[in-house]
């Protein structure tokens, strides 16, 4: 039976193509996407390679089933036929945004403010919104300045979270991570930083010492696993803060591990709520309402997004580079 690619190959686009879950995307020809009702074809300007992009493309993310071959990419900055720059999402599988042309859904297309740097937008919306949403929600609930603890502050998402927290009025931002350059970068935007060692007890003591009796109103956890267990130990210790103060612990990423043991004593002794923030746990309407806001903050330079670019034809090198720490990797047309 002929596949979609076989039938439509005479109408093709240059794209990044992932052929299996454990492979690296290659640059090649893929069948042209269709603009069905509710979408339009747009031209790629810039697309970030995010952690969630890799997980979704390989079928390992909870929101995806895994379809191969596939064009990876969940969102991008693109140009419409009339020349407008937009931030958009991918079309129906197997079509992602790492291609010359994208079937852009009408329901997920937002105008990019004039003067914005497309690469910064492509690099920053996904990791920045990961913390922006829980921060705005918690600020509305708290009604007072917060202390925010960020686990995994050394990654791009953690660095943007530090900026977001300060922008939204956090009284203190405490950030933990292992990369010294990443810690220095976070410190430069007003974060009190501490270095993690990987030893659960030592890291718990370091987190407790950094908090110094100040209960965080919000914990943004980009790593989970043993790091979360260290944080739980710190929050539940005698130095973990004032009893009765409410803490919202938000699990966002799982770079350190998919599971973490939560002590029963922590749940009984502290006023703590543990929840997640991601696709499925946050209403789509809430996400859509905040995207234009965050677009504006990146566009006017309020939020600084570190990135580096690779041409689409070098997607294999870009994919590998995106697995390392450092600025967010962004694909641009050749």
Secondary structure, 3 states (H helix, E strand, C coil): CCCHHHHHCCCEEEEEEECCCCCCCEEEEEECCCCCCCEEEEEEEEEECCHHHHHHHCCCCCCCCCCCCECCCCEEEEECCCCCEEEEECCCCCCCCCECEEEEEHHHEEECCCCCCHHHHHHHHHHHHHHHHHHHHHHHHHCCCCEEEEECCCCHHHHHHHHHHHHCCCCEEEEEECCHHHHHHHHCCCCEEEECCCCHHHHHHHHHHHHCCCCCCEEEECCEHHHHHHHHHHHHCCCCCCCCCEEEEEECCCCCECCCCCCHHHHHHCEEEEEECCECCECHHHHHHHHHHHHHHHHCCCCCCCEEEEEHHHHHHHHHHCCCCCCEEEEECC
